Amino acid sequence: MYGWVILGDAATKRANGQEVIVTVGKSGDIGSAIRAWEDAERHRMLYELGNLGRLVDAALARLQGHHRTPGSHGKRTPQTDHIK
């Protein structure tokens, strides 16, 4: 619960460039509300990192599948002379 400013039944913190305000929910305890927000934020970040990792993996796989071969840059070579 580092970095939170607790004001009665509410807590505030700056996270990812935005001000976050957490209020006491069904738990009735501000500490539990903060922990719940932090857990949700952790899961969100892991999900987004996973998506980013899959995107990078797909891009790398696509690059490996489209590697340059002789003649792929438009110049004629003995292997591509027969192509008009």
Residue pairs with C-beta under 8 A, 6 or more apart in sequence:
1 31
1 34
1 35
1 38
3 13
3 14
4 11
4 12
4 13
4 22
4 34
5 11
5 12
5 13
6 30
9 23
9 24
9 30
10 21
10 22
10 23
10 24
10 30
11 21
11 22
11 23
11 30
11 33
11 34
12 19
12 20
12 21
12 22
13 19
13 20
13 22
14 20
15 41
20 37
22 30
22 33
22 34
22 37
23 33
24 30
24 33
25 33
25 36
27 33
27 36
70 77
70 79
70 80
71 77
71 79
71 80
